[in-house]
Amino acid sequence: MRFLITHNTTSATLNTFTEELEKCGVTTIGRVCEATDDTTLVEKEGIRVLHWPFNDDAPPSNQIVDDCLSLVKIKFRFMKNCCIAVHCVADLGRDLVFVGLTLIEGGMKYEDAVQFIKQKQQGAFNSKQLL
């Protein structure tokens, strides 16, 4: 499983953002925050944007969890080299909840999932991160 953690885009960075998504093989973005940017350009490039907002310091709803896990099972079973981007405007943890949830549901012990994310996350807050 490959995930790309991304921060908020602006109209000035949208072209570069889209290019980076394509380089990483991103086919889907899971937006776990409220919409703050226009996704038209990204969607024109064939990248699907899913909206799964939930509040900071709160768990995602059961529906978001189910949708997230369904996406991961389908994408990584049938598209071996794909990457799912997770987008959060504040980059304070909702995106990491998404990744951690999928790692744990995939069979990783929760302690190992947390350690793996911490290892990949070191010094990378508010920047693009490939996990």
C-alpha positions as CSV (number, residue, x, y, z in Angstrom):
1,M,0.0,0.0,0.0
2,R,1.3,3.5,-0.9
3,F,-0.2,6.7,0.4
4,L,0.8,10.3,-0.3
5,I,0.0,12.7,2.5
6,T,-0.7,16.2,1.0
7,H,-1.4,19.6,2.5
8,N,-3.7,22.3,1.3
9,T,-3.2,23.5,-2.3
10,T,-3.6,27.0,-3.7
11,S,-4.4,28.1,-7.2
12,A,-0.7,29.0,-7.6
13,T,0.5,25.5,-6.7
14,L,-2.3,23.5,-8.3
15,N,-0.4,22.7,-11.5
16,T,2.7,21.5,-9.6
17,F,0.4,19.6,-7.2
18,T,-1.3,17.7,-10.1
19,E,2.1,16.9,-11.7
20,E,3.3,15.4,-8.4
21,L,0.2,13.3,-8.0
22,E,0.7,11.9,-11.5
23,K,4.4,11.2,-10.8
24,C,3.5,9.2,-7.7
25,G,0.8,7.2,-9.5
26,V,-2.1,8.7,-7.5
27,T,-5.5,7.7,-8.9
28,T,-7.6,8.8,-6.0
29,I,-7.5,11.6,-3.3
30,G,-9.3,11.1,-0.1
31,R,-10.1,14.6,1.3
32,V,-10.6,14.3,5.1
33,C,-11.2,18.0,5.6
34,E,-13.8,20.6,4.4
35,A,-13.3,21.6,0.8
36,T,-11.0,24.6,0.5
37,D,-9.8,24.3,-3.1
38,D,-11.2,23.6,-6.5
39,T,-10.7,20.0,-7.7
40,T,-11.6,20.6,-11.3
41,L,-8.0,20.5,-12.7
42,V,-7.2,17.4,-10.7
43,E,-10.4,15.6,-11.8
44,K,-9.7,16.6,-15.5
45,E,-6.4,14.6,-15.2
46,G,-8.5,11.5,-14.3
47,I,-7.8,11.7,-10.5
48,R,-10.9,11.0,-8.5
49,V,-11.5,13.1,-5.4
50,L,-13.5,11.6,-2.5
51,H,-14.9,13.9,0.2
52,W,-14.7,12.3,3.7
53,P,-14.5,15.3,6.0
54,F,-14.5,14.9,9.8
55,N,-13.5,17.2,12.6
56,D,-10.0,17.6,14.1
57,D,-9.8,15.7,17.4
58,A,-12.8,13.5,16.5
59,P,-13.0,10.1,15.0
60,P,-14.3,9.6,11.4
61,S,-17.9,8.4,11.1
62,N,-18.6,4.7,10.6
63,Q,-19.6,5.5,7.0
64,I,-16.3,7.2,6.3
65,V,-14.4,4.3,7.8
66,D,-16.4,1.8,5.7
67,D,-15.9,3.9,2.5
68,C,-12.2,4.3,3.2
69,L,-11.6,0.6,3.8
70,S,-13.6,-0.4,0.7
71,L,-11.5,2.0,-1.4
72,V,-8.3,0.6,-0.1
73,K,-9.3,-3.0,-0.6
74,I,-10.4,-2.4,-4.2
75,K,-7.5,-0.1,-5.2
76,F,-4.7,-2.2,-3.8
77,R,-6.1,-5.5,-4.9
78,F,-6.6,-4.6,-8.5
79,M,-4.1,-1.8,-9.0
80,K,-0.8,-3.0,-7.5
81,N,1.3,0.1,-8.2
82,C,-1.3,2.7,-7.4
83,C,-1.1,5.4,-4.7
84,I,-3.9,7.0,-2.7
85,A,-3.4,10.6,-1.7
86,V,-4.9,11.8,1.5
87,H,-5.5,15.5,1.8
88,C,-6.1,17.5,4.9
89,V,-6.0,21.3,5.0
90,A,-4.4,21.6,8.4
91,D,-2.2,18.5,8.3
92,L,-2.7,17.9,12.0
93,G,-3.7,14.3,12.0
94,R,-6.9,13.5,10.2
95,D,-4.8,12.3,7.2
96,L,-2.7,10.1,9.5
97,V,-5.9,8.6,11.0
98,F,-6.8,7.5,7.5
99,V,-3.5,5.8,6.9
100,G,-3.2,4.3,10.3
101,L,-6.7,2.9,10.0
102,T,-5.9,1.1,6.8
103,L,-2.6,-0.2,8.1
104,I,-4.3,-1.7,11.2
105,E,-7.2,-3.1,9.2
106,G,-4.6,-4.6,6.8
107,G,-3.2,-6.7,9.7
108,M,-0.5,-4.4,11.3
109,K,-0.5,-4.2,15.1
110,Y,-1.6,-0.7,16.2
111,E,1.8,-0.1,17.9
112,D,3.6,-1.0,14.7
113,A,1.3,1.2,12.6
114,V,2.0,4.2,14.9
115,Q,5.7,3.5,14.9
116,F,5.7,3.2,11.1
117,I,3.9,6.5,10.6
118,K,6.1,8.3,13.1
119,Q,9.2,7.0,11.3
120,K,7.9,8.2,7.9
121,Q,6.6,11.5,9.4
122,Q,9.8,12.7,11.0
123,G,10.4,16.3,10.1
124,A,7.8,16.2,7.3
125,F,4.8,18.1,8.7
126,N,3.1,20.5,6.3
127,S,4.9,19.0,3.3
128,K,4.2,16.2,0.8
129,Q,4.9,12.8,2.2
130,L,5.0,9.4,0.6
131,L,4.2,6.6,3.0
